[in-house]
Amino acid sequence: MSEAAEDLGVLDFFGDQAQATLTRVFDHPAPVVWAALTEPAKFVDWLAPGEIELKTGGRARLNFVDSGIVIDSVVSAYEPGRCWNIPGAGRTNRCGRSPGGSSPRARAHA
């Protein structure tokens, strides 16, 4: 079952579990969007302070200061210029750039 709310995202239910998928289209070149997804000095503005070692098996640490949640994990998937996947805190955080269209799309699953 899926629910959408005014293009804010999609919430999928799997029994007692839920997955939120947020997709945004940016009017920026793909390398600028990828930098916002992968460079600590940039993703701190929208995600959380931390570091992501950009390779499968790399270290990932994100500190969601306001909630007290710290994700100390390992990158379970990485495709340069395309996506990264970090399991932690009972969910999987996946960000990536979707191909297609005239502007890059960023999609996040939590």
HUKA-V169579 format. One record per residue. N is the residue number from 1. RES is the residue in three letters. SS is DSSP state (helix for helix, strand for strand, loop for the rest). OMEGA is omega in degrees with one decimal (999 if undefined). Layout:
n:N res:RES ss:SS omega:OMEGA
n:N res:RES ss:SS omega:OMEGA
This chain:
n:1 res:MET ss:loop omega:178.9
n:2 res:SER ss:strand omega:173.9
n:3 res:GLU ss:strand omega:175.7
n:4 res:ALA ss:strand omega:-179.7
n:5 res:ALA ss:loop omega:173.7
n:6 res:GLU ss:loop omega:179.8
n:7 res:ASP ss:loop omega:176.2
n:8 res:LEU ss:loop omega:-179.3
n:9 res:GLY ss:loop omega:179.9
n:10 res:VAL ss:strand omega:176.9
n:11 res:LEU ss:strand omega:178.9
n:12 res:ASP ss:strand omega:179.6
n:13 res:PHE ss:strand omega:177.7
n:14 res:PHE ss:strand omega:-174.7
n:15 res:GLY ss:loop omega:179.0
n:16 res:ASP ss:loop omega:178.8
n:17 res:GLN ss:strand omega:176.9
n:18 res:ALA ss:strand omega:174.6
n:19 res:GLN ss:strand omega:176.0
n:20 res:ALA ss:strand omega:176.3
n:21 res:THR ss:strand omega:178.7
n:22 res:LEU ss:strand omega:178.6
n:23 res:THR ss:strand omega:178.8
n:24 res:ARG ss:strand omega:176.1
n:25 res:VAL ss:strand omega:-176.7
n:26 res:PHE ss:loop omega:177.8
n:27 res:ASP ss:loop omega:180.0
n:28 res:HIS ss:loop omega:175.4
n:29 res:PRO ss:loop omega:-178.2
n:30 res:ALA ss:helix omega:179.8
n:31 res:PRO ss:helix omega:178.4
n:32 res:VAL ss:helix omega:177.8
n:33 res:VAL ss:helix omega:179.2
n:34 res:TRP ss:helix omega:177.8
n:35 res:ALA ss:helix omega:179.0
n:36 res:ALA ss:helix omega:179.9
n:37 res:LEU ss:helix omega:-169.0
n:38 res:THR ss:helix omega:-177.3
n:39 res:GLU ss:loop omega:-177.4
n:40 res:PRO ss:helix omega:-179.6
n:41 res:ALA ss:helix omega:179.9
n:42 res:LYS ss:helix omega:-177.2
n:43 res:PHE ss:helix omega:174.2
n:44 res:VAL ss:loop omega:-178.5
n:45 res:ASP ss:loop omega:-177.1
n:46 res:TRP ss:loop omega:-176.8
n:47 res:LEU ss:loop omega:-179.2
n:48 res:ALA ss:loop omega:173.0
n:49 res:PRO ss:strand omega:177.2
n:50 res:GLY ss:strand omega:179.8
n:51 res:GLU ss:strand omega:176.0
n:52 res:ILE ss:strand omega:175.5
n:53 res:GLU ss:loop omega:-168.8
n:54 res:LEU ss:loop omega:172.8
n:55 res:LYS ss:loop omega:175.1
n:56 res:THR ss:loop omega:-176.0
n:57 res:GLY ss:loop omega:179.8
n:58 res:GLY ss:loop omega:179.9
n:59 res:ARG ss:strand omega:175.1
n:60 res:ALA ss:strand omega:177.6
n:61 res:ARG ss:strand omega:178.3
n:62 res:LEU ss:strand omega:-177.3
n:63 res:ASN ss:strand omega:177.3
n:64 res:PHE ss:strand omega:-169.7
n:65 res:VAL ss:loop omega:-175.8
n:66 res:ASP ss:loop omega:-177.7
n:67 res:SER ss:loop omega:-176.8
n:68 res:GLY ss:loop omega:179.8
n:69 res:ILE ss:strand omega:174.0
n:70 res:VAL ss:strand omega:174.9
n:71 res:ILE ss:strand omega:176.3
n:72 res:ASP ss:strand omega:-167.0
n:73 res:SER ss:strand omega:178.9
n:74 res:VAL ss:strand omega:177.5
n:75 res:VAL ss:strand omega:-176.4
n:76 res:SER ss:strand omega:176.0
n:77 res:ALA ss:strand omega:177.9
n:78 res:TYR ss:strand omega:173.6
n:79 res:GLU ss:strand omega:-176.5
n:80 res:PRO ss:loop omega:179.0
n:81 res:GLY ss:loop omega:-174.1
n:82 res:ARG ss:loop omega:-178.6
n:83 res:CYS ss:strand omega:167.8
n:84 res:TRP ss:strand omega:-177.5
n:85 res:ASN ss:strand omega:-178.2
n:86 res:ILE ss:strand omega:174.2
n:87 res:PRO ss:strand omega:176.5
n:88 res:GLY ss:strand omega:177.5
n:89 res:ALA ss:loop omega:177.0
n:90 res:GLY ss:loop omega:179.4
n:91 res:ARG ss:strand omega:176.1
n:92 res:THR ss:strand omega:177.4
n:93 res:ASN ss:strand omega:-178.2
n:94 res:ARG ss:strand omega:175.3
n:95 res:CYS ss:strand omega:179.1
n:96 res:GLY ss:strand omega:179.4
n:97 res:ARG ss:strand omega:179.7
n:98 res:SER ss:strand omega:178.2
n:99 res:PRO ss:loop omega:174.5
n:100 res:GLY ss:loop omega:179.3
n:101 res:GLY ss:loop omega:-178.1
n:102 res:SER ss:loop omega:179.3
n:103 res:SER ss:loop omega:178.0
n:104 res:PRO ss:loop omega:177.1
n:105 res:ARG ss:strand omega:174.4
n:106 res:ALA ss:strand omega:-179.0
n:107 res:ARG ss:strand omega:177.5
n:108 res:ALA ss:strand omega:175.8
n:109 res:HIS ss:strand omega:174.3
n:110 res:ALA ss:loop omega:999
